[in-house]
């Protein structure tokens, strides 16, 4: 059986419902379930942000998934989005800042 040394995931937010160009209609929970599924294999993950054409969705998605990867109890967490795709997750007295760099060509 193949055993990779690491997994690189590009987690584009364009698959979320409400994205201007995507059409997959996933919820934040459904999107993050993919990461959680792969994390159960105990293989190092490099999780990258990817597409997403509704900036508010992109920031919410990446903040939410950062929280899930860090084991933060999200029902008690606050996800705040500001500016152009940046935000933070606050839970259990700790703030995690998630910065998104948006490049338009």
C-alpha positions in Angstrom: 0.0 0.0 0.0 1.3 3.5 -0.9 2.4 5.5 2.2 3.1 9.2 1.3 5.5 11.1 3.4 3.2 14.2 3.3 0.0 15.4 1.7 -0.4 18.8 0.1 -4.0 20.0 -0.1 -5.2 23.0 -2.1 -8.4 23.9 -0.4 -10.1 26.3 -2.7 -13.1 28.1 -1.4 -14.7 28.2 -4.8 -16.5 25.0 -3.9 -18.5 26.8 -1.2 -22.1 27.7 -1.6 -22.5 31.4 -2.5 -19.3 31.6 -4.5 -19.6 33.8 -7.6 -18.0 31.3 -10.0 -18.1 27.9 -8.3 -21.1 25.6 -8.4 -20.4 22.8 -5.9 -22.5 24.3 -3.1 -20.5 22.9 -0.1 -21.0 24.2 3.5 -18.1 25.2 5.6 -18.5 22.0 7.6 -18.6 19.9 4.5 -15.5 21.6 3.1 -13.5 21.1 6.3 -14.6 17.4 6.6 -12.3 16.7 3.7 -9.3 18.0 5.7 -10.4 16.2 8.8 -10.8 12.9 6.9 -7.2 13.1 5.6 -5.8 14.2 9.0 -6.9 10.9 10.5 -4.2 9.1 8.5 -1.5 10.8 10.7 0.4 11.9 7.6 1.8 15.5 7.7 -0.5 17.9 5.9 0.4 21.1 4.1 -2.9 22.8 3.7 -3.0 25.7 1.2 -5.7 28.1 0.4 -6.8 28.2 -3.2 -9.5 29.7 -5.4 -12.6 31.5 -4.2 -14.3 34.4 -5.8 -16.4 35.7 -2.9 -13.8 37.2 -0.5 -16.0 36.9 2.6 -16.4 33.2 1.9 -12.7 32.8 1.4 -11.8 34.4 4.7 -14.5 32.5 6.6 -13.5 29.2 5.1 -9.8 29.6 5.9 -10.4 30.9 9.4 -12.9 28.0 10.1 -10.5 25.4 8.7 -7.5 26.8 10.6 -9.6 26.5 13.8 -10.6 22.9 13.0 -7.0 21.9 12.3 -5.9 23.5 15.6 -8.6 21.6 17.5 -10.5 24.7 18.5 -14.0 24.1 19.6 -15.7 26.2 16.9 -19.2 26.4 18.3 -17.6 28.5 21.1 -15.3 30.4 18.7 -15.7 33.7 17.0 -14.8 34.0 13.3 -14.3 37.6 12.4 -13.6 38.8 8.8 -12.2 42.2 7.9 -10.8 43.8 4.8 -10.0 41.8 1.7 -10.0 38.2 2.8 -8.4 38.3 6.2 -9.7 37.4 9.6 -9.2 35.8 12.9 -10.5 32.9 15.0 -10.8 33.4 18.8 -11.5 30.6 21.2 -10.4 29.4 24.6 -8.5 32.7 25.2 -6.3 32.4 22.1 -6.5 34.4 18.9 -5.3 32.9 15.6 -4.9 35.3 12.8 -5.4 34.1 9.2 -4.1 36.3 6.5 -5.1 35.8 2.9 -3.2 37.4 0.1 -5.5 38.2 -2.8 -3.9 38.6 -6.2 -5.9 39.7 -9.3 -4.4 39.3 -12.8 
